[in-house]
């Protein structure tokens, strides 16, 4: 595995991109399919289905552990961590039609204001028109949401999001796209959860709850130290 570093605007944090990360994407899709149907995502704004993974899930959780072991040198090198712990992991499918999205789902989001909280996104389906885009909020100039930015960003974004419609795809009057990782089967993207980001969900993308047909990703979050 040879990682590539994507630099975003004025953001201090890199995005690490690794192709052919496991060599076993099809087998992992079959693992995900064996756990279907997935439940609707709860307690967050993910626009679709999410199957949380834990030790009781056998081979599926073993895949998460193997992946983290293989990524450890890249995580340590790019983000300066001596160690990290798993916060959560899931298989996820975007299924919400654009017209059903809540206001907060129509705009880029962040996962945490903690700069040591990393998202590891493993693209498992063959959906090249999709991906993950990163943004700068025009009104506040925020690219990474820290504790000091939280109140002013959320207050402004909440007001603006009421005007938005559908999934955000590219720059608009409130957000400037500053980078993108295109979806490619068995590609992994690693980035700080404080970066403003959004899945790229174009109108022509087929939304399916079937892991073998839909936009399937593994979403893994770790806390670094």
C-alpha positions in Angstrom: 0.0 0.0 0.0 1.3 3.4 -1.0 -0.5 6.3 0.5 -1.2 9.6 -1.2 -1.7 12.9 0.8 -4.3 15.3 -0.3 -3.9 18.9 1.0 -7.1 21.0 1.4 -7.2 24.8 1.1 -5.8 26.3 4.3 -6.7 23.3 6.4 -3.7 22.0 8.5 -4.7 18.4 8.2 -4.0 16.1 5.3 -6.3 13.5 3.8 -4.6 10.1 3.4 -5.8 8.1 0.4 -4.8 4.5 0.0 -5.8 2.4 -3.1 -6.1 -1.4 -3.2 -6.1 -1.2 0.6 -7.1 -4.8 1.3 -7.2 -6.7 -1.9 -10.4 -8.3 -0.7 -13.2 -5.8 -1.4 -15.5 -8.4 -2.9 -15.1 -10.7 0.0 -15.9 -7.8 2.4 -19.0 -6.9 0.4 -20.1 -10.5 0.8 -19.5 -10.2 4.6 -21.6 -7.1 4.6 -24.4 -8.8 2.6 -24.5 -11.6 5.2 -25.5 -9.0 7.8 -28.3 -7.5 5.7 -30.8 -6.0 6.0 -29.2 -3.1 7.8 -31.3 -1.0 10.2 -31.9 2.7 9.6 -29.2 4.9 11.1 -30.1 6.3 14.5 -28.6 8.9 16.8 -26.9 10.6 13.9 -27.7 12.3 10.6 -26.4 9.6 8.3 -28.9 9.5 5.4 -29.5 5.8 5.1 -28.8 2.4 6.7 -26.0 1.6 9.1 -25.0 -1.8 10.6 -22.8 -1.2 13.6 -20.0 -3.8 14.1 -18.6 -5.3 17.3 -16.7 -8.3 18.5 -19.8 -10.5 18.3 -19.8 -10.0 14.5 -17.0 -12.5 14.0 -15.4 -12.2 10.6 -16.8 -8.7 10.0 -15.2 -7.3 13.1 -12.0 -9.2 12.3 -11.9 -7.3 9.0 -12.1 -4.0 11.0 -9.2 -5.1 13.3 -7.0 -6.3 10.4 -7.6 -3.0 8.5 -6.7 -0.9 11.5 -3.5 -2.9 12.1 -2.5 -2.4 8.4 -3.3 1.3 8.6 -1.5 2.0 11.9 1.9 3.1 10.3 0.1 5.6 8.0 -2.1 7.0 10.8 0.9 7.4 13.0 3.0 9.0 10.3 0.4 11.4 8.9 -1.3 12.5 12.1 1.5 12.1 14.7 -0.3 9.6 16.9 1.6 7.2 19.1 -1.5 5.0 19.5 -5.2 5.0 18.8 -8.3 3.2 19.9 -11.4 2.2 18.0 -14.5 4.3 18.7 -17.0 2.7 16.4 -17.3 0.8 13.1 -20.1 0.1 10.7 -21.2 -0.9 7.2 -23.2 1.9 5.8 -25.5 2.5 2.8 -26.8 5.8 1.6 -30.5 5.3 0.8 -32.4 8.5 1.6 -33.9 10.2 -1.5 -32.8 13.9 -1.9 -36.3 15.2 -1.3 -36.5 13.5 2.1 -33.4 15.0 3.7 -33.5 17.1 6.8 -31.9 20.6 6.6 -28.7 19.5 8.3 -28.3 16.6 5.8 -28.3 19.0 2.9 -24.9 20.6 3.8 -21.4 19.5 4.8 -21.0 18.2 8.3 -18.2 17.4 10.8 -17.9 14.3 13.1 -16.2 15.9 16.1 -14.4 19.1 17.2 -11.6 16.9 18.6 -8.7 17.0 16.2 -7.6 13.6 17.4 -10.8 12.0 16.2 -10.2 10.4 12.8 -12.6 9.0 10.2 -11.5 6.0 8.1 -13.8 5.5 5.1 -13.4 2.3 3.1 -15.2 2.5 -0.3 -16.5 -1.0 -1.0 -18.8 -0.6 -3.9 -18.0 0.3 -7.5 -19.6 3.8 -7.7 -17.0 6.1 -9.3 -19.4 9.0 -9.6 -19.6 9.1 -5.8 -17.0 10.0 -3.2 -16.3 12.4 -0.3 -15.8 16.1 -0.8 -14.3 18.6 1.7 -15.5 22.2 2.1 -14.8 25.7 3.4 -17.8 27.6 4.9 -17.8 30.9 3.1 -19.5 33.0 5.8 -17.1 31.9 8.6 -14.1 30.8 6.6 -14.2 27.5 8.6 -12.7 24.4 7.1 -12.0 22.5 10.4 -14.5 23.0 13.2 -12.7 23.4 16.5 -14.2 24.2 19.9 -13.7 28.0 19.3 -15.6 27.8 15.9 -18.5 25.6 17.0 -21.1 28.2 18.1 -20.6 30.7 15.3 -20.4 28.0 12.6 -23.5 26.1 13.8 -25.6 29.2 14.3 -24.8 30.4 10.8 -25.0 27.0 9.1 -28.3 26.2 10.7 -29.8 29.4 9.2 -28.4 28.7 5.8 -29.3 25.0 5.6 -33.0 25.8 5.5 -32.4 27.2 2.0 -30.6 24.2 0.7 -32.2 21.3 -1.3 -31.0 17.8 -1.8 -27.4 16.5 -1.4 -24.6 19.0 -1.6 -22.5 18.4 -4.8 -19.8 20.9 -5.4 -19.5 24.5 -4.5 -22.5 26.6 -3.8 -23.2 30.1 -2.4 -22.6 28.9 1.2 -19.8 26.4 0.7 -16.6 26.2 -1.4 -15.4 22.7 -2.3 -11.7 22.5 -1.5 -11.0 18.9 -2.3 -12.5 15.5 -3.1 -11.7 11.8 -2.8 -13.4 9.9 -5.6 -15.0 6.6 -4.7 -13.1 3.6 -6.0 -13.6 0.1 -4.9 -11.1 -0.8 -2.1 -9.9 2.8 -1.7 -9.5 4.1 1.9 -9.6 7.8 2.9 -8.4 8.8 6.4 -9.1 12.3 7.6 -9.8 14.3 10.8 -13.4 14.3 11.7 -13.3 18.1 12.4 -13.0 18.7 8.6 -16.2 19.9 6.9 -17.1 17.1 4.5 -20.0 15.4 2.8 -20.6 12.3 0.7 -20.8 13.1 -3.0 -24.2 11.7 -4.0 -25.0 12.8 -7.6 -28.7 12.7 -8.8 -28.0 9.7 -11.1 -26.5 7.5 -8.3 -28.7 4.5 -7.7 -29.7 4.4 -4.0 -30.2 0.8 -2.8 -30.3 -1.0 0.6 -28.7 -4.0 -1.0 -25.0 -4.1 0.0 -24.2 -5.8 -3.4 -25.8 -2.9 -5.4 -25.8 0.2 -3.3 -23.2 2.8 -2.2 -21.5 0.5 0.5 -18.8 1.9 2.7 -17.2 0.8 6.0 -17.2 3.8 8.3 -14.5 3.4 11.1 -13.7 6.1 13.7 -10.7 6.1 15.9 -9.4 8.3 18.7 -5.7 9.1 18.6 -3.3 9.8 21.4 
